[in-house]
């Protein structure tokens, strides 16, 4: 090889291009890690928010169930009272009918 061929070889050296590609690859990796970290952080934030919401809903559910149970208990008490009152009303109605029909009440 002559001197001209050596000079031509130097001109078409791949070292600078390889170095530039390696540098670009490192930059891409850094960017990828940065984005990955941001995504993971966002996942944590969203996950925490979801957990807080679930906890709030569960607490609210307990309160609503408690109120509902109180109302059910109250309705049962009123139903028993009404049943008892009906017994007395029937008893008085029966006595009134007996008197109206000319018989002695029991």
C-alpha positions as CSV (number, residue, x, y, z in Angstrom):
1,X,0.0,0.0,0.0
2,X,1.2,3.4,-0.8
3,X,1.0,6.6,1.1
4,X,-2.2,7.7,-0.7
5,X,-4.0,4.5,0.5
6,X,-2.9,5.1,4.1
7,X,-4.3,8.6,4.0
8,X,-7.5,7.4,2.4
9,X,-7.8,4.8,5.2
10,X,-7.4,7.5,7.9
11,X,-10.2,9.5,6.2
12,X,-12.6,6.7,6.3
13,X,-11.9,5.5,9.9
14,X,-15.0,4.2,11.7
15,X,-13.7,5.2,15.2
16,X,-15.4,8.6,15.4
17,X,-18.6,7.2,14.1
18,X,-18.5,4.2,16.6
19,X,-17.7,6.6,19.4
20,X,-20.6,8.8,18.5
21,X,-22.9,5.8,18.3
22,X,-21.7,4.6,21.7
23,X,-22.3,8.1,23.2
24,X,-25.8,8.2,21.7
25,X,-26.5,4.7,23.1
26,X,-25.4,5.9,26.6
27,X,-27.7,9.0,26.3
28,X,-30.6,6.8,25.3
29,X,-30.0,4.5,28.3
30,X,-29.9,7.5,30.6
31,X,-33.1,8.9,29.1
32,X,-34.8,5.4,29.4
33,X,-33.8,5.1,33.1
34,X,-35.1,8.6,33.8
35,X,-38.4,7.9,32.1
36,X,-38.6,4.5,33.8
37,X,-38.0,6.1,37.2
38,X,-40.7,8.8,36.5
39,X,-43.2,6.0,35.5
40,X,-42.5,4.1,38.7
41,X,-42.9,7.2,40.8
42,X,-46.2,8.0,39.1
43,X,-47.3,4.4,39.7
44,X,-46.6,4.8,43.4
45,X,-48.6,8.1,43.5
46,X,-51.5,6.6,41.7
47,X,-51.4,3.4,43.8
48,X,-51.4,5.4,47.0
49,X,-54.3,7.4,45.8
50,X,-56.2,4.2,44.9
51,X,-55.5,2.8,48.4
52,X,-56.7,6.0,50.1
53,X,-59.9,5.9,48.0
54,X,-60.5,2.2,48.9
55,X,-59.9,2.9,52.5
56,X,-62.3,5.9,52.5
57,X,-65.0,3.8,50.7
58,X,-64.6,1.0,53.3
59,X,-64.9,3.5,56.2
60,X,-68.0,5.0,54.5
61,X,-69.5,1.5,54.0
62,X,-69.1,0.8,57.7
63,X,-70.9,4.1,58.6
64,X,-73.7,3.4,56.1
65,X,-74.1,-0.2,57.3
66,X,-74.2,1.0,60.9
67,X,-77.0,3.5,60.1
68,X,-78.9,0.9,58.2
69,X,-78.7,-1.5,61.0
70,X,-80.0,1.2,63.4
71,X,-83.0,1.8,61.1
72,X,-83.7,-1.9,60.7
73,X,-83.7,-2.3,64.5
74,X,-86.0,0.8,64.9
75,X,-88.4,-0.6,62.3
76,X,-88.5,-4.0,64.0
77,X,-89.3,-2.3,67.3
78,X,-92.1,-0.3,65.8
79,X,-93.4,-3.5,64.1
80,X,-93.5,-5.3,67.4
81,X,-95.2,-2.4,69.1
82,X,-97.8,-2.2,66.3
83,X,-98.4,-6.0,66.6
84,X,-98.9,-5.6,70.3
85,X,-101.3,-2.7,69.7
86,X,-103.3,-4.7,67.2
87,X,-103.7,-7.4,69.8
88,X,-105.3,-4.9,72.3
89,X,-107.4,-3.3,69.5
90,X,-108.8,-6.7,68.6
91,X,-109.4,-7.6,72.2
92,X,-111.4,-4.3,72.7
93,X,-113.2,-4.7,69.4
94,X,-114.2,-8.2,70.5
95,X,-115.5,-6.9,73.8
96,X,-117.4,-4.1,72.1
97,X,-119.0,-6.6,69.7
98,X,-120.0,-8.8,72.6
99,X,-121.6,-5.9,74.4
100,X,-123.4,-4.8,71.2
101,X,-124.7,-8.3,70.7
102,X,-126.1,-8.3,74.3
103,X,-123.6,-10.6,75.8
104,X,-121.2,-10.0,78.7
105,X,-117.5,-9.1,77.8
106,X,-114.9,-11.6,78.9
